[in-house]
């Protein structure tokens, strides 16, 4: 009898102590679970990406030409894509909305990449096949690529030895295909698609139906041309590395009113090595 | 003359006795009303184990109080110990109440909709203080309740207590057994994870077999709330779980308890003459009063068991939470809950109608009719050789059927998938996910060369991998299924995929395998990819 009361009381006290232990450790446990769950959604997202997205965006997120843009790229995370899409929200939201709603109307930019099909709608909210938690998991997985680009880190492993601004140097032979990829990865296409923000390269977006390759040759012959180029290739070289050598005045929007300089960054001489420059020029020359 | 004169007797008391004495007197009176007859001094006497004063105030609650009138005033000395009842009936009641309390807590944070049910689980785990403990104890309590109720039934059978005049008590007990099983089972669906969906899908597919087809289809629609389990089905099972089944349980619990008191707690079989029921005629010198002896035992059991359940839930038992329910993905090795494994085993024997419906129906009928089948007057073990043998045989058959219900029996999945499923199960974290992320060195690792791996974690994993590969080459299991692999080889490719994320590809080849690695539609090769995040923390469990 007495021992029953004692053992029962001790059990009750032990239960209370254990509940106290839970109360004290609960905040940490809940926080840990949130972190762990977030990490598990990245895993789920990886599997979903592999089975649903990799065909067009590449398994490693590098993009597939004519199918889908790269996602494992600083432009997605540094705001360049957002600017191009005129999106005022966060990168996270941009990705989530793009997955959930798709891009039924292909943007000018996507057209310029000559993607064959628009981004399909995935979220069930908008009539797609994926639940919201799956869209969230995919978003987390894609956002996880962004960690590598935090703090302004660039994807290139080795530092680039710039080509400089002297357009008379001899360039190695260029490869138009890799130039096309560079046009995307170096951010050229962010501006040179819509003529409102920068001269469009493609013949289709020029009023006179002339691509940048044709125009480069014509510019040289213009009486007001002040640059040093003697060939169309050199003209393009000059436009890339020394954009202020000769200002095209077709559109006042191309010139920064405050400084009187071109809105084209004058830094590409340092960002592109000779091979990259040559590739880009080779690509541009194909756009007749 | 005052129009309104307040009448406060306590003021008179305070005037005559003084404040403290009046307060004590009133408190004592309140306690006496709450306990329906015991004042503070009486309760202290009970707890101290004093001999009962005369007249005995401890019998008054049994006559005047609601809760105590359901309990006998005194027991026979022979039934108050562990044997013969093991207090399993009391413990069943305890778990019923325990589940109601923890269940009410969980109900606050739960919405029965497929859109948010799983998110609710995550919220309970990540944002509700004591949320995980409540979920774990609710789940653990449910499992223990099934065990305790089954043991209670087995004990009643073994000591022959269900015989005349207690047939009706037995029948209500069978109803309570089914209520318990259905309560536990219906709770499976509510978290809306893969485990929920598929365990319940298996269960519901049995009722679909009900003949004729028109009826089966209708019952299936009613049970699933549509052709597929979804919002409708979840709501139905939720309402059954929190409303219908508890109500039925409470009603039958009341009847069951009442019948137990009416007939008295029967003595151990050997303690009374054959054919006689002396439970209600307890000689005065053989009485153990409910207060203080029985009640302290019962409270002791409850206190001990609560401590055990809470400790178990905090330190080791965690209710599983699998990935979100997905009707398109059937996990490998889906099983019914353990207490329905025998049904799954019977379904493997043959026809769905015969083994999934008619046989369980007959079993249920036999169970209820048991008191009318074993009609011998004696409850003594020696006189019930046939009955007890049949009972033990039934237990053995149930055990065998339950084993047949597990994936170990007659499930012909490909051995190559089994190898990977052993390291990377689809229904639980498993060895790979519980490994140390930092020790998963990038590279291609061959299972056969596990000893050469650079880290202990990899060596363990690859060793396990190699063992499974060898099983797929030659084991009783694959020999029986006739699908042993010729010269199987396992390898594992670990890539540093993103920051804090590794991509791991399992590749099993046999018969030389294809030239290309993990190409779509290749022969003699099985590839499975898993992503593994540094912070996924699977060993901490949900």
Interface residues (C-beta under 8 A of the other chain):
Chain A: X1 X2 X4 X5 X7 X8 X9 X11 X12 X14 X15 X18 X19 X21 X22 X23 X26 X27 X29 X30 X32 X33 X34 X35 X36 X37 X38 X39 X40 X42 X43 X44 X45 X46 X47 X50 X131 X132 X133 X134 X141 X144 X145 X147 X148
Chain B: X47 X48 X49 X115 X118 X119 X122 X125 X126 X127 X128 X129 X130 X131 X132 X133 X292 X293 X296 X297 X299 X300 X303 X304 X306 X307 X310 X311 X314 X323 X324 X497 X498 X499 X500 X501 X503 X529 X530 X531 X532 X533 X534 X535 X536 X537 X538 X540 X542
